[in-house]
């Protein structure tokens, strides 16, 4: 399993718009054939802080996600709403075990 955890800091005035744009991206991402999870979390103590937990069966599946129209649309829509560049960290999922 190929997992990326992305941290996003959003300008306060764009939080609701960011959530809506991210919801649309989420709804399409979970339908991708290699997607296992696509969770979007908002920090309870600071609603401008988000974490995306993106799990794909393989690295190729994760790369295919970045080539989708819905990802491009999300990235372009939210670019100016971020307080700083988003930061993604890649992990190798140990469990559950994924059959490839």
C-alpha positions in Angstrom: 0.0 0.0 0.0 1.3 3.5 -1.0 0.1 6.2 1.4 0.6 9.9 1.3 -0.3 12.2 4.3 -0.7 15.8 3.1 -0.9 18.7 5.5 -2.7 21.8 4.3 -3.0 25.2 5.9 -5.8 27.3 4.5 -6.4 31.0 4.8 -9.3 31.5 7.3 -11.6 33.2 4.8 -11.4 30.2 2.4 -12.0 27.4 4.8 -15.6 26.6 3.7 -14.8 26.9 0.0 -11.7 24.7 0.5 -13.9 22.1 2.2 -16.4 22.1 -0.6 -13.7 21.8 -3.3 -12.0 19.0 -1.4 -15.3 17.2 -1.0 -15.7 17.1 -4.8 -12.1 15.8 -5.2 -12.7 13.2 -2.5 -15.9 11.9 -4.1 -14.2 11.3 -7.4 -10.9 10.0 -5.9 -12.6 7.2 -3.9 -13.9 5.9 -7.2 -10.5 5.5 -8.7 -9.7 1.8 -9.2 -6.5 1.8 -7.1 -7.8 3.9 -4.3 -8.2 2.3 -0.9 -8.8 5.4 1.3 -9.1 9.1 0.7 -9.8 10.8 4.1 -9.9 14.5 4.7 -9.5 15.6 8.3 -9.9 19.1 9.8 -8.1 19.9 13.0 -10.6 20.5 15.8 -8.5 23.1 17.6 -7.7 25.1 14.4 -10.2 24.8 11.5 -7.7 26.2 9.0 -5.6 23.0 9.3 -6.3 19.9 7.3 -4.8 16.5 6.7 -5.4 14.3 3.7 -4.8 10.6 4.1 -4.5 9.1 0.7 -4.0 5.3 0.4 -3.5 3.6 -3.0 -2.7 0.0 -3.8 0.5 1.0 -5.6 2.6 4.0 -6.4 1.4 3.8 -9.9 -2.2 4.2 -8.7 -1.2 7.2 -6.7 0.6 8.7 -9.7 -2.5 8.0 -11.8 -4.6 10.0 -9.3 -2.4 13.0 -10.0 -3.2 12.8 -13.7 -7.0 12.9 -13.2 -9.1 15.9 -14.2 -10.6 16.1 -10.7 -7.2 16.4 -9.1 -6.1 19.1 -11.6 -9.4 21.0 -10.9 -8.9 20.8 -7.2 -5.3 21.8 -7.3 -6.0 24.9 -9.5 -9.1 25.9 -7.5 -7.5 25.8 -4.0 -4.0 27.1 -4.9 -4.5 30.7 -3.8 -6.5 29.6 -0.7 -3.5 28.0 1.0 -1.6 30.0 3.6 1.5 28.1 2.7 2.5 25.3 0.3 0.9 21.9 1.1 3.3 19.3 2.4 3.0 15.6 1.5 4.9 12.7 3.2 4.9 9.3 1.6 4.5 6.1 3.7 4.5 2.4 2.9 1.5 0.8 4.3 2.2 -2.3 6.4 -1.3 -3.3 7.3 -3.7 -4.1 5.9 -1.8 -6.2 3.4 -2.8 -5.4 -0.2 -2.9 -8.1 -2.9 -1.5 -6.6 -6.1 
